[in-house]
Amino acid sequence: MAKPLIQVALDCLDFDQTLALARQAAPYVDIIEIGTPNLKHNGLALVKAVRAQHPDKLIFADLKTMDAGYYEAEPFYKAGADICTVLGTADLGTIKGVIDVANAYGKQAQVDLINVEDKAARANEAAKLGAHIIGIHTGIDQQLAGQTPFADLAALVALGLNVKVSVAGGIKQSTVQQVVKSGPNIIVVGGAITGAKAPEVAAREIRELVDAASGESKSSGGLFGWLKKLLG
Ligand SMILES: O=C(CO)[C@H](O)[C@H](O)COP(=O)(O)O
């Protein structure tokens, strides 16, 4: 099974706390997300700071753009973001704007299907426009109403579109392996890491669970793994 990337979503509002959480999670994740409320609060300065402290990670700016796609996303790519989001409910021209500016900077655009009614139709349109990533996303308010992203994720993967698939929405230790089995390329975990007593421990747990579900574990690699195979 292909191993998905892990993305930590940093949704607090405090600049320094965001940097501290990023440092704690970084050893175990591939992508560091600055969440929408955080981005509105702290802006480009936070993107630049996270970029500077984590040159080896992908930086995700959750803009959730609704209009003026090229114009809104460009400064964030310039500041060091690798991926910006545009809402799937936006006009196709807006979505194309974010894809165009991503391409202009050699970066990626993610179309977020939060609140999109016909997700298959919009995913097809976004893929045709050249979206790099399409995100299934059960928002915080929808989570509070008891919704989950699992069925929508399975339906999107089943479309077999030529785009990467991301999934977000309350994913935690007890559900992350079920999510891996659905075959997304990127798994987003926010509250289960940042709201934990020990975020570093929670991030490591998520990493170990994802690795194990993807058929990779510490004990299967290196000298120990080779010896195990040799000894049958
Ligand atoms: O984009 C978001 C909210 O709109 C969150 O970053 C995303 O839902 C991940 O956080 P959590 O794992 O806590 O749901």
The ligand as an SDF file (V2000), in Angstrom:
LIG
                    3D

 14 13  0  0  0  0  0  0  0  0999 V2000
   -9.0780   22.9910    8.0910 O   0  0  0  0  0  0  0  0  0  0  0  0
   -9.4320   22.7320    9.2190 C   0  0  0  0  0  0  0  0  0  0  0  0
  -10.7010   23.2750    9.7490 C   0  0  0  0  0  0  0  0  0  0  0  0
  -11.4070   23.9640    8.7610 O   0  0  0  0  0  0  0  0  0  0  0  0
   -8.5960   21.8430   10.0850 C   0  0  0  0  0  0  0  0  0  0  0  0
   -7.2600   22.2400    9.9640 O   0  0  0  0  0  0  0  0  0  0  0  0
   -8.7340   20.4000    9.6480 C   0  0  0  0  0  0  0  0  0  0  0  0
  -10.0820   20.0000    9.8490 O   0  0  0  0  0  0  0  0  0  0  0  0
   -7.8050   19.4670   10.4400 C   0  0  0  0  0  0  0  0  0  0  0  0
   -8.0190   19.5800   11.8100 O   0  0  0  0  0  0  0  0  0  0  0  0
   -8.7690   18.4200   12.6700 P   0  0  0  0  0  0  0  0  0  0  0  0
   -7.9330   17.1720   12.5250 O   0  0  0  0  0  0  0  0  0  0  0  0
   -8.7720   18.9420   14.0900 O   0  0  0  0  0  0  0  0  0  0  0  0
  -10.1370   18.2450   12.0750 O   0  0  0  0  0  0  0  0  0  0  0  0
  1  2  2  0
  2  3  1  0
  2  5  1  0
  3  4  1  0
  5  6  1  0
  5  7  1  0
  7  8  1  0
  7  9  1  0
  9 10  1  0
 10 11  1  0
 11 12  2  0
 11 13  1  0
 11 14  1  0
M  END
$$$$
